[in-house]
Amino acid sequence: MGFLGKLFGGGGGGGVEDDYFDALIQLGELVSRRPPRGVRLRHAAAVAQIQRVVQARRTELQSIDGQMEAEERRIMEQAEAEAREKPDLEAMVRVSRAGILNLDRKVSSLRKQLVAKRANFKYFVKQLEAQEAKVQRLEDEGHFEQAEAEREQLKRVRLDHMRQESSLADIEEEIEAYLDGEGAAGEGMRAKIRLEEIQENEQNRDKVLKEILGELDKKAEELEGLVRDAEEQYEDALAALGEEVYAARLQDPQYEQVYAILDPLAAQLR
């Protein structure tokens, strides 16, 4: 066990210990930026790997704010577009009311199936997104064997997603088959279906936005925890690299400046 392990292995800390640890981190950062020539350092690879993880986590966390703004903008633009669409749809429904009633009876069962399929499909979309994020997180952290195992699960989730998507498209096509060739009545029925979708969107818009932002906020909290953990691991790795270089007393004018800080601290701790 190196001096760092002896010093901090018992869980102590504070005062000189903290100063010593901070100086080791400083040396580790310097070595990471200015590695010695012709010397292979045991802890250098770990520092580089954890640094990549920290950066990936920070980037992912920073993207959450952008996602929140994008979702708010998307919902607002959707609302504005649907508000412009409604008058023409309402007019089409009024002039084709009789034909719509007849067609509505023919496609009523299919439309109920369609509503249920669409609701169920949302679950498969979320499942796919969650599994993709899990695989990416494991790869970012360097857990490639676990990532590969989860990638096999991702393949199954994608197949389920494709089956559900295909089933949903089949019902939509079957409804369209009833409406094709029905002239104004068919167009009126399409307008009625679309109008009902818009009305449902209006009723659920605030709830949907709240759910989306809530999920993103929860994800941000989880990422903040991952960032903190990764930053702590990065500091530990830097300190270990600093201890390795300090123990070897590798010659470099910039390293010597940190040795001058470490020497009196080390003397107090021995």
DRENVEXGU-26216 format. One line per 8 residues: number of its first residue (from 1); their letters; for each residue z negated, y, x negated of N, C-alpha, C. Coordinates in steps of 0.001 Angstrom, whole numbers, plus 500000, padded with zeros to 6 digits. Layout:
NUM	A	Z Y X Z Y X Z Y X  ...;
//
This chain:
1	MGFLGKLF	500000 498806 499152 500000 500000 500000 500000 501240 499119  500899 502227 499435 500952 503459 498675 499780 504358 498980  499720 505463 498256 498611 506397 498448 498575 506953 499867  499764 507176 500436 499835 507679 501814 499218 506686 502782  499510 505395 502577 498939 504381 503455 497442 504305 503317  496932 504379 502092 495484 504352 501874 494809 505552 502517  495478 506689 502395 494895 507930 502893 494797 507963 504408  495871 507556 505083 495923 507709 506527 495768 506393 507288;
9	GGGGGGGV	495619 505293 506564 495526 504000 507233 494291 503871 508090  493218 504584 507744 491988 504472 508521 491935 505366 509722  493004 506161 509942 493051 507016 511128 492375 508352 510921  491935 508641 509671 491307 509931 509412 492350 511019 509337  491908 512235 509139 492868 513323 509026 492164 514645 509187  492906 515714 508912 492369 517046 509056 492165 517682 507710  492263 519032 507655 492002 519756 506441 492967 519417 505333  492415 518971 504192 493226 518656 503018 494243 517553 503344;
17	EDDYFDAL	493821 516569 504145 494733 515479 504509 495978 516013 505212  495767 516952 506145 496907 517525 506855 497813 518306 505915  497213 519065 505021 498005 519838 504069 498822 518907 503170  498186 517812 502764 498864 516851 501902 500038 516202 502658  499780 515822 503891 500817 515195 504708 501978 516165 504933  501664 517433 505231 502714 518440 505444 503541 518643 504177  502869 518617 503014 503596 518783 501752 504516 517596 501495  504071 516390 501858 504927 515214 501714 506155 515329 502617;
25	IQLGELVS	505939 515841 503825 507072 516055 504741 508048 517058 504130  507483 518130 503562 508323 519140 502919 509150 518529 501790  508505 517679 500994 509218 517018 499903 510277 516063 500457  509919 515317 501526 510878 514400 502135 512101 515131 502666  511879 516302 503294 513011 517090 503794 513892 517556 502646  513257 517974 501545 514008 518432 500383 514834 517298 499786  514225 516127 499660 514930 514966 499099 516088 514566 500009  515868 514655 501332 516921 514299 502282 518121 515232 502132;
33	RRPPRGVR	517860 516509 501876 518943 517474 501688 519533 517405 500282  518685 517047 499319 519089 517066 497900 518692 515740 497257  519359 514638 497622 518959 513321 497097 519185 513226 495591  518328 512501 494895 518483 512345 493444 519683 511470 493122  520340 511782 492035 521517 511008 491638 521097 509710 490949  521802 508640 491292 521592 507372 490608 520277 506687 490923  519583 507137 491981 518301 506525 492367 518405 506065 493815  518095 504809 494034 518116 504263 495399 516705 504318 495964;
41	LRHAAAVA	516541 505068 497029 515223 505260 497642 515088 504358 498869  513995 503626 498938 513788 502652 500021 513761 503318 501399  513197 504514 501486 512968 505137 502788 514089 506081 503224  515104 506241 502383 516164 507203 502710 516945 506793 503956  517248 505498 504076 518037 505035 505224 517278 505234 506530  515967 504972 506506 515164 505152 507724 515138 506607 508149  515031 507522 507177 515043 508956 507488 516356 509341 508160  517471 508878 507597 518783 509214 508152 518941 508665 509568;
49	QIQRVVQA	518494 507428 509779 518619 506810 511103 517785 507542 512141  516538 507831 511813 515657 508501 512783 516127 509933 513028  516680 510562 512000 517216 511911 512177 518347 511909 513210  519193 510882 513160 520276 510767 514141 519718 510580 515551  518656 509786 515655 518028 509565 516961 517453 510875 517504  516752 511614 516652 516169 512899 517073 517255 513836 517576  518340 513942 516816 519424 514841 517203 520063 514410 518517  520248 513103 518674 520838 512600 519915 519943 512897 521112;
57	RRTELQSI	518639 512718 520943 517694 512983 522034 517664 514475 522373  517662 515318 521352 517642 516760 521603 518912 517213 522321  520042 516679 521887 521314 517029 522525 521327 516591 523978  520822 515374 524228 520770 514855 525594 519859 515705 526464  518732 516129 525900 517794 516964 526653 518412 518319 526966  519097 518907 525993 519725 520209 526209 520805 520148 527287  521431 518969 527411 522507 518839 528403 521982 518802 529836  520685 518516 530010 520128 518422 531365 520255 519749 532106;
65	DGQMEAEE	519932 520854 531443 520046 522164 532084 521476 522414 532539  522427 522058 531689 523827 522229 532058 524209 521366 533250  523664 520151 533300 523949 519266 534434 523378 519841 535726  522174 520412 535643 521554 521009 536838 522399 522171 537358  522826 523035 536442 523657 524166 536842 524982 523693 537422  525556 522652 536812 526836 522124 537285 526701 521526 538687  525602 520829 538959 525395 520224 540272 525199 521305 541337  524423 522325 541020 524225 523430 541964 525560 524122 542272;
73	RRIMEQAE	526350 524323 541230 527665 524961 541412 528596 524068 542223  528568 522766 541947 529428 521834 542679 529087 521812 544156  527801 521755 544468 527368 521730 545875 527774 523011 546588  527613 524150 545907 527970 525427 546512 529479 525509 546762  530270 525080 545776 531727 525108 545931 532180 524159 547027  531506 523012 547129 531830 522061 548196 531557 522688 549559  530421 523353 549684 530060 523995 550951 531087 525055 551336  531514 525858 550368 532493 526914 550644 533841 526315 551047;
81	AEAREKPD	534269 525263 550356 535547 524618 550666 535530 523990 552058  534422 523333 552392 534323 522696 553709 534252 523729 554821  533625 524872 554557 533566 525939 555566 534968 526468 555854  535809 526549 554840 537195 526995 555051 538015 525941 555779  537656 524680 555605 538410 523561 556179 538108 523361 557671  536906 523694 558089 536443 523356 559439 537296 523925 560578  537674 525197 560549 538412 525737 561712 539675 524955 562043  540481 524615 561050 541716 523851 561307 541402 522464 561863;
89	LEAMVRVS	540362 521822 561345 539978 520494 561831 539537 520568 563287  538729 521548 563604 538245 521707 564987 539405 521947 565945  540405 522712 565510 541573 522972 566351 542357 521688 566596  542530 520874 565562 543257 519617 565706 542540 518669 566653  541218 518642 566600 540447 517778 567488 540596 518240 568936  540610 519531 569178 540713 520053 570560 542038 519673 571202  543132 519776 570460 544448 519538 571079 544748 518046 571212  543982 517189 570568 544264 515739 570615 543091 514957 571198;
97	RAGILNLD	542299 515602 572033 541057 514981 572482 541291 513655 573207  542272 513594 574117 542493 512375 574898 542911 511212 573995  543867 511464 573106 544319 510408 572207 543218 509957 571256  542368 510889 570870 541266 510564 569963 540295 509593 570615  540026 509792 571908 539086 508910 572607 539583 507470 572588  540885 507278 572784 541452 505934 572781 541380 505311 571387  541738 506077 570370 541697 505561 569002 540271 505311 568531  539361 506149 568977 537963 506026 568563 537401 504670 568973;
105	RKVSSLRK	537801 504192 570145 537322 502880 570600 537851 501768 569693  539075 501920 569199 539683 500888 568363 539029 500816 566972  538644 501949 566449 538149 501975 565062 536639 502155 564973  535959 502139 566130 534510 502389 566127 533751 501403 565241  534073 500109 565380 533380 499095 564597 533658 499270 563105  534917 499557 562779 535278 499748 561378 534585 500978 560787  534467 502011 561586 533830 503235 561093 532349 503002 560806  531705 502188 561643 530303 501850 561378 530171 501078 560068;
113	QLVAKRAN	531110 500142 559859 531111 499398 558598 531334 500335 557408  532214 501307 557618 532526 502253 556545 531302 503075 556159  530566 503545 557149 529355 504332 556881 528347 503502 556087  528163 502243 556522 527220 501356 555822 527677 501065 554402  528981 500834 554227 529523 500542 552893 529362 501731 551959  529593 502935 552474 529470 504126 551643 528019 504333 551193  527096 504095 552112 525683 504234 551750 525297 503201 550694  525791 501966 550859 525485 500902 549908 526138 501153 548555;
121	FKYFVKQL	527322 501759 548583 528066 502018 547346 527308 502999 546446  526592 503926 547045 525822 504901 546261 524799 504184 545379  524223 503100 545899 523257 502322 545116 523925 501731 543880  525142 501184 544044 525838 500562 542927 526272 501605 541895  526591 502816 542354 526941 503889 541428 525733 504244 540558  524571 504385 541182 523349 504717 540435 522970 503594 539471  523135 502349 539922 522819 501198 539071 523717 501187 537835  524995 501485 538028 525938 501515 536912 525587 502631 535936;
129	EAQEAKVQ	525304 503811 536456 524958 504948 535598 523688 504665 534794  522689 504046 535439 521434 503738 534753 521641 502721 533633  522476 501708 533886 522711 500680 532868 523512 501248 531701  524478 502101 531985 525248 502739 530917 524347 503594 530036  523427 504334 530672 522502 505178 529919 521566 504327 529061  521145 503181 529583 520245 502288 528844 520920 501765 527578  522179 501329 527706 522916 500821 526550 523091 501926 525507  523441 503117 525969 523652 504232 525039 522366 504594 524309;
137	RLEDEGHF	521239 504573 525023 519951 504909 524409 519578 503902 523325  519782 502627 523607 519469 501595 522621 520356 501730 521387  521622 502046 521579 522523 502223 520445 522128 503438 519617  521751 504525 520296 521324 505739 519589 520098 505465 518723  519227 504577 519212 517995 504272 518490 518178 503184 517444  519398 502659 517357 519677 501650 516349 519280 500240 516732  518948 500013 518019 518574 498667 518476 519843 497948 518951  520685 497584 518010 522023 497115 518368 522021 495735 519033;
145	EQAEAERE	521099 494852 518644 521042 493533 519278 520625 493664 520748  519609 494502 520999 519190 494734 522385 520305 495409 523171  520997 496335 522531 522102 497034 523199 523199 496048 523597  523474 495086 522712 524515 494098 523010 524122 493225 524194  522834 492848 524256 522359 492050 525396 522479 492845 526691  522122 494126 526632 522215 494971 527824 523678 495262 528186  524550 495216 527190 525971 495420 527463 526544 494275 528304  526028 493059 528082 526446 491933 528918 526042 492166 530371;
153	QLKRVRLD	524826 492695 530559 524374 493042 531914 525243 494163 532487  525636 495104 531633 526496 496201 532075 527824 495684 532612  528364 494637 531977 529617 494051 532458 529456 493520 533879  528312 492870 534132 528077 492327 535480 527909 493450 536501  527211 494509 536092 527008 495642 536998 528350 496305 537315  529210 496414 536305 530530 497011 536531 531370 496167 537485  531274 494834 537355 532003 493970 538275 531514 494150 539707  530186 494222 539882 529627 494471 541216 530124 495806 541764;
161	HMRQESSL	530134 496821 540902 530604 498150 541296 532063 498095 541739  532894 497372 540984 534317 497261 541324 534527 496520 542637  533720 495463 542866 533846 494711 544122 533489 495597 545315  532402 496339 545182 531989 497223 546274 533016 498318 546518  533567 498851 545426 534583 499899 545548 535821 499360 546252  536213 498120 545902 537382 497499 546525 537137 497233 548004  535927 496761 548327 535586 496499 549729 535613 497776 550554  535115 498847 549956 535128 500148 550632 536561 500610 550873;
169	ADIEEEIE	537427 500443 549881 538827 500850 550017 539538 500019 551086  539181 498733 551195 539806 497870 552206 539535 498395 553615  538294 498785 553870 537951 499296 555208 538671 500614 555473  538715 501487 554464 539416 502765 554634 540895 502534 554932  541491 501568 554256 542904 501260 554494 543121 500662 555883  542159 499864 556326 542282 499263 557661 542206 500337 558742  541337 501295 558555 541264 502405 559511 542571 503186 559512  543098 503452 558303 544359 504185 558196 545491 503432 558893;
177	AYLDGEGA	545450 502094 558819 546501 501292 559462 546501 501503 560972  545320 501670 561569 545239 501943 563010 545805 503320 563343  545606 504271 562411 545995 505649 562703 547464 505920 562417  548056 505144 561501 549474 505343 561181 550339 505107 562414  551290 505967 562606 552212 505802 563727 551673 506306 565046  550469 506876 565052 549876 507378 566301 550146 508862 566515  550945 509442 565626 551346 510833 565800 550184 511797 565810  550212 512724 566779 549188 513770 566871 547799 513171 567078;
185	AGEGMRAK	547743 512063 567840 546443 511429 568087 545850 510902 566781  546715 510313 565944 546243 509810 564661 545741 510933 563771  546503 512037 563746 546074 513186 562946 544786 513785 563503  544675 513798 564816 543450 514311 565438 542247 513442 565102  542473 512108 565063 541382 511195 564729 540951 511385 563276  541933 511573 562400 541590 511850 560998 540772 513136 560885  541174 514136 561673 540453 515410 561663 539022 515217 562167  538865 514392 563203 537531 514139 563752 536636 513442 562724;
193	IRLEEIQE	537206 512444 562048 536443 511719 561031 536022 512670 559906  536975 513497 559465 536671 514442 558389 535642 515484 558835  535755 515934 560073 534812 516920 560603 533400 516352 560655  533286 515103 561034 531966 514454 561065 531387 514321 559658  532262 514042 558682 531802 513980 557291 531255 515335 556845  531972 516399 557206 531526 517746 556828 530205 518083 557498  530074 517748 558762 528832 518022 559493 527653 517264 558867  527909 516019 558463 526855 515243 557801 526485 515879 556456;
201	NEQNRDKV	527514 516350 555736 527252 517024 554459 526402 518274 554664  526700 519019 555724 525936 520240 556010 524468 519921 556279  524241 518848 557031 522869 518468 557381 522088 517968 556170  522792 517301 555264 522105 516639 554139 522214 517386 552814  522936 518525 552802 523240 519191 551531 521979 519558 550749  521031 520191 551409 519801 520597 550721 519030 519375 550208  518984 518336 551044 518278 517120 550648 518958 516461 549448  520288 516389 549490 521039 515765 548399 520834 516534 547098;
209	LKEILGEL	520921 517871 547177 520736 518691 545976 519328 518529 545421  518352 518500 546322 516965 518332 545888 516782 516987 545186  517394 515929 545730 517282 514606 545123 517948 514577 543742  519131 515185 543649 519858 515198 542374 519060 515953 541316  518570 517153 541692 517811 517954 540733 516491 517267 540376  515900 516567 541365 514658 515842 541099 514873 514719 540090  515983 514003 540243 516295 512922 539299 516554 513472 537899  517271 514605 537827 517544 515217 536530 516265 515743 535890;
217	DKKAEELE	515368 516296 536717 514096 516792 536198 513243 515644 535661  513253 514529 536397 512525 513349 535931 513113 512834 534626  514429 512828 534541 515094 512386 533315 514732 513309 532154  514643 514626 532449 514283 515585 531405 512871 515318 530886  511946 515007 531793 510569 514705 531379 510529 513460 530484  511296 512439 530873 511342 511215 530067 511936 511505 528687  512985 512328 528660 513619 512667 527395 512694 513493 526508  511912 514385 527125 510964 515174 526347 509970 514256 525628;
225	GLVRDAEE	509522 513213 526333 508627 512237 525711 509316 511490 524581  510577 511114 524795 511332 510414 523757 511575 511312 522541  511820 512599 522810 512019 513544 521708 510741 513664 520885  509594 513794 521568 508323 513905 520848 508065 512661 520000  508304 511495 520592 508097 510244 519840 509023 510176 518626  510285 510534 518831 511254 510475 517743 510912 511476 516647  510440 512656 517043 510063 513665 516045 508863 513204 515219  507917 512538 515879 506764 511998 515142 507207 510918 514157;
233	QYEDALAA	508102 510049 514598 508623 509006 513709 509391 509626 512538  510105 510711 512829 510871 511389 511784 509931 511990 510732  508850 512612 511184 507874 513168 510242 507253 512062 509386  506922 510941 510023 506360 509816 509269 507348 509305 508223  508622 509212 508621 509639 508726 507684 509842 509704 506533  509824 510993 506839 509959 512003 505789 508775 511944 504825  507568 511779 505387 506379 511700 504540 506442 510473 503633  506922 509352 504185 507054 508135 503374 508072 508341 502260;
241	LGEEVYAA	509166 509028 502569 510172 509325 501543 509579 510258 500486  508830 511259 500951 508191 512177 500017 507207 511472 499113  506424 510534 499686 505460 509785 498884 506177 508937 497834  507298 508323 498236 508047 507487 497302 508526 508301 496104  509067 509496 496381 509579 510345 495303 508430 510900 494460  507344 511274 495130 506185 511828 494406 505576 510773 493481  505482 509543 493971 504919 508465 493158 505780 508194 491929  507106 508325 492105 508019 508090 490979 508153 509324 490089;
249	RLQDPQYE	507704 510454 490615 507759 511725 489893 509187 511993 489378  510137 511849 490287 511529 512070 489908 511729 513519 489482  512537 513703 488445 512703 515029 487864 513772 515830 488607  513351 516983 489091 514252 517920 489740 513491 519232 489853  514072 520359 489474 513343 521635 489515 512767 521962 490890  513524 521625 491956 513027 521931 493300 511922 520959 493717  512048 519700 493296 510967 518747 493584 509680 519222 492912  509806 519747 491670 508639 520167 490901 507841 521242 491642;
257	QVYAILDP	508543 522072 492402 507853 523125 493159 506921 522518 494214  507340 521403 494824 506500 520743 495820 505416 519918 495130  505749 519338 493955 504722 518610 493198 503546 519540 492886  503864 520802 492609 502811 521776 492289 501876 522001 493476  502389 521806 494667 501540 521909 495876 500752 520619 496068  501417 519499 495813 500799 518195 496059 499703 517852 495046  499893 518219 493777 498970 517802 492719 497516 518189 492991  497225 519462 493291 495817 519814 493551 495269 519160 494816;
265	LAAQLR	496124 518970 495823 495683 518304 497060 495354 516841 496789  496238 516176 496014 495997 514781 495662 494709 514630 494868  494448 515595 493972 493226 515550 493165 491977 515619 494037  492024 516410 495094 490878 516516 495988 490665 515254 496809  491732 514525 497046 491638 513349 497919 491300 512069 497155  491368 512098 495857 491084 510893 495080 489577 510752 494889;
//
